[in-house]
Amino acid sequence: MKYNYIGKSGLRVSNICMGTMTFGKKCDKKTSFEILDHAYANGINFFDTAEVYPVPPTAETYGITEQLFGEWMSTKPRDSIILATKVAGAANGWFVPPVRHGLTAIDAFHINRAIEGSLRRLKTDYIDLYQVHWPDTVVPLEESLEALDALVRSGKVRYIGTSNDNAHGLTKATMISQFKGFKRFESIQNNFSMLNRRFLDEIAIVCKKENIGLLPYSPLAGGVLSGKYTHGGDWSGFRYGDYLANPDPRMKAQAGRFANERAVNAAQKYAEIAKKHGLAPVTMAAAWSLSFDFVPSTIVGATSVSQLDDSLKASEAVLSKELLRECDAVNQEILYPMG
């Protein structure tokens, strides 16, 4: 396992981060603990969760993932784990989270309510990386950053990060922190994969110039890059098969974005490239996200121990220039398959 520092922080993390959003719903406690034990035994020290997990989040289930992880983490030396969690994004954004009665905001009140809940569920007195799950378009960034800065100064949080933001938001937050003397975002967690390269269009240059680490989520495009999604195939039991069967229009929209015809076509071409070069499609996809110097760690998920092994291999995998050129050619042929 390789290790890198996030941004300008003192967080030295495994370049494979274990995502936990399936724990407590898709994975029961026994399976979740087996996956976590396997990850830890193989050198993963970086784990990512959120107060709204598991997904899809509901008022009845939010917080379960943190509870499960807290129980598991209590069996390990706390200082051996780099723990990341998130405050639910603002209700004025793309989704109204089912926490605090759907009135969430990235203000001091909600940030403090969220951190106290997470600390209690996680059975710890500090969070290594505390992230905004998605931005607030109403509350001024100055107010959000001041509240997050106070958490760092109190010792409840070591470093802060953001998620699902754009180049303008990340740049503005960095400048505010600089001029106000607040702790800055050391990381940004955005969707980034061979099927979704939009991060390279603008935000990547901010990360490079400001030394902010991208922590890609869905580097496997929600499992589509595993190659298991095929036209006319049986998708029952797969995430986007379940989402298509879900009456929630937001779930159906996600399936349409990640597993549309162009995305599946591109994924099949990438799977052929992986096979040609003797790699599992999952290994190649995760390793591709790690091939960028602004990515200190990539976030992978699993619903079984066996699923995790191909992702673990990406930690040490080196992709040849020929392979990368072939992947770039697929991207040019099927540009922006996720829109």
N, C-alpha and C positions, 0 to 999 in steps of 0.2 A: 504494500500500500504506500502511495506517495502522499506527502503532506505539504500544504502551502499556507501562507498567511492571507487572511482576508483584508484587502485594502491596506490601510496603515495601522491596523489593529494588532494586538498581541495574540489573536486567535489563530493558532496553528492547527489546521483542520485536515482530515483525510480528504483526498480529492474526490472521493465518493461519499455523498451525504445520504443518509437513510431517511427517506420521507415516510411519514406515518399516517397519511390521510385516510387509508383504508382500515386502520386499526379501530376496532369497536363496531364495525358494520360489515364490511366485506371479510374481515379477518376477526375471528373471535380471540379471546384472551390467550388461549393456548398457542394458536398459530402466530399471533403477534409476538409473544415472548420468544417463540422459536426463531422467528425471523430476526428479532433484535439480538438474541444471543449469537446467532450465526454471523450477523454483521459485526458485532463487537469482537468476536473471536478472530475475525479476519482483518482486524485493524481499523475498522470504521470507528471514529471517535466523534463524528459530527451527525447530529440528529435534528430533524426539522419537524415541528408540529405547529398547531395554531389553536386558539380558543374555540373556533367554529368547527373543528374537526370532530368526528369523521364526516366525509362527504358522501352524498349530498347532505348538507347540514339541515337539521331541523331543530325546533325548539325542544324536542324531547331528547335528542341525542348529542347536542353540542356539549363539548367539554369531556366526553367519554374518552377520547384519544389521549388527552393530557392526563387523565386519571390513570389509564392503563400504563402510559409511559412513566409516570411518576412512580407507580408501584414497581415497575421493572427497574428503573434507575436506582431505586433504594437498595437494590442488591449489588450495586457496583460502587466503586469509589467515585464520589461526585466529581472530584477534580480531574478524573480521567475522561470526562464527557464534555463536549462542547454542545450545549443545548440552545437551540433556536426555537422561538415561538413567536406568535403574532397577535397583535390587537386587531379585532375585526375592523374592516374598513367602514367608511361612512355610509349611512343609509341613503345618502343622496347620490351614490355611485351606481354602478352597473347592477347591483344586487342589494337587496335589503336583508342583512344577516339576521337570523332568528335569535339574537342575543339582546339583552337589555330592552326587550319589548320592541325591537325594530327601530330604536331611536339612536343608534350608534353615531358617533362623531369622533373625529380625531382631535378632541379637546382634552383639557386637563382632567375633567371629571371622568370621562370614559376611559382614558388611558390609565388612570389610577384604579378605577373599578376593575378594568381588565387585568392589570398586572397582579392585583391582589388575588383575583380568582385563579389565575394561572399558577401563581406561586403555591397556593393552597392545593390545587389539584396535582401539581407536579411534585409536591412534597420537597420543595427546595427553598432556599432563602435568596437565590439569585438566578438570573437568566443571563447566559453568555451573549446572546445576540437577540435583541428584541426588535421586531419588525412591524411596520405598518402594512397591513394586508393589502390595502389599496388606498389611494389618496382620497382626501377630503376636498371637494371643490368649493366648499363654503367657508370653513374655518381657516383663517390665515395660517400659512406655514409657520410664521413666527411663533404663534401660540402653540402649535403642535410640537415644534422643535424645543421650545422652552420647557414644556411638560416632560418630554422625553429626556432632555438634558438633566432635569431634576431627578429623574429615576437613576441615571448614571451616578450623579453626585451623592445620591442616598445609599448607593451600594447594591440596590436591587437589580440593576442591569449593568453589564460591563460595556457593551457596545450596542449601537442602534443601526437599523437598516430599513429599507423600504421595499415595496413590491408593486408590480403592475403599474409602474409609472412610465413617463415619457421623458424625452431629452430635456424639455423645458422644465418639468417638475424637478428632475434630479439636479439640474444645473442651478435652479433657483434655490433649492434647499441647501446646496453646497455653499453658495454665496452668502445666504442668510447666516448659516452656522459660522462662517469665517468672520463676518462683520459683527455678529452679536456675541461671539465667543462661546457658542453652544457646541456640544458634541455633534459631530456630523454623521451622516449616513456613510457607513463603511461598505455597505453592500446594497445591491438591488436584486430582487428575485423576480425575474420575468420569464415568460414563456420563450423558449429558445431551442430549436432543433433543426435538423436538416429539412423538415417540412415547414418550418417557420423561422426564416432568417431575418425577419424584419428588424431585429435588434441591431444588426450590422448597418442598417441604413443611417441611423443617427446616434442612438444612445451609446453605441460602442465607443465612439470617439470621446464621449464624456468620461466613461470608465477609464480609458487609456490615459487621458490628460490629467485626470484628478485622482488616479490610482484608487478607484472604487471597484470592488469585486462583483462580477455578475455570478449569481448562483442560479443557474438555469433550472426551471422546473419543467417537467414533461420533456426531457431530452429524448425520450422514446416516443414523443407525440402521443402520450396516453396509451402506449402499447401498439400503436399502428405501425411503428417502425420495426416491430418484431417480425413483421411479415405474416402474422396470423390472420389479418383481415384480408379476405379475398372476395372478389365480386361473385355473388351467388352463393357464398359460403354461409355456414351456420355461425352467427355471431352471439348466440345465446351463451350467457355466462361471461362474455367480454364486456368491458366497461361501456363501450358505445352501443353494443347490442342492448344492454340494460337501459341505457339512456334513451334509445329510440323507442323502447317499450314504456318509458316513463311518461305519464300524462303531463308532467311539468314542461311547459314550452321552453324554458331555459335549458333543461336537460336535452331536449330534442335539438335545440339550436347548437349546443356544444357538439353533439354527435355529428350534425351536419357540417360543422367546421372542421373537426379533426378527422372524420372518417368519410369525407365526401369522395366522389369518384376520382377526382384528380389526385387527392392525397393518397388514396389506396394505390392508384397507378404508380405514383412516384415511390411509394414504400416498397412495392414489388421490385422496381428497378434497383433500389438501394439494396434490397435483400440479395439480388443477383450479384451485385458488386461484392458484397460481404462474402458470399459463397466463393466467388472467384478468388478472393484473397485469403481464404481459409479462416474467416472470422464468423462468429454468430452475428446476425443482424443487430441484436441488442448490444453486443460488445462494440460493434462499429459505431452505432448511433451515440452511445454514451461517450466513447473515445473521441468522436468528432467534436462534441461540445467542449471537451477538455483540450482540444488542440489550439484554443485561443488563449493568448497570454493574459487576458483580463478575466479568465474563469478560474478561480482557485479550487472550486468544488462543484460538482454537478449532482442534482438531487434525483435519486431513483426511488421507485416504489416496488413493492412485491406483495403478492397475496399467498406465496408459499416460499419455503426455504429454497427449493430448487430453482425458482425464478430468479433468485438473487445472484446465483453464481456467474452467469454471463455478464451481469453488470459489474461484478467485482473484478472481472478480468480486464475491464476497461481502464482500471487504475494504472496499469503498467503497459497497456497497449500503445504502440507507436504506429500511426497510420502513414503509409508511404505517400510520397508526392503523387505517384501515379494514381493511387486510390483516391486521393483528395481531388485530383483533376477529374476523375470519372464521376465523383459525386457532384462536383461543380457543373459538369455537363448535364446531369439530370436536372439540376436546379434551373439551368438555362432553358431546358426543354419544357419543363413544367414549372413555370415561375409562380411563386407565391400560391401554392396549392391550398393553403388555409385561408386565403383571402388577404 
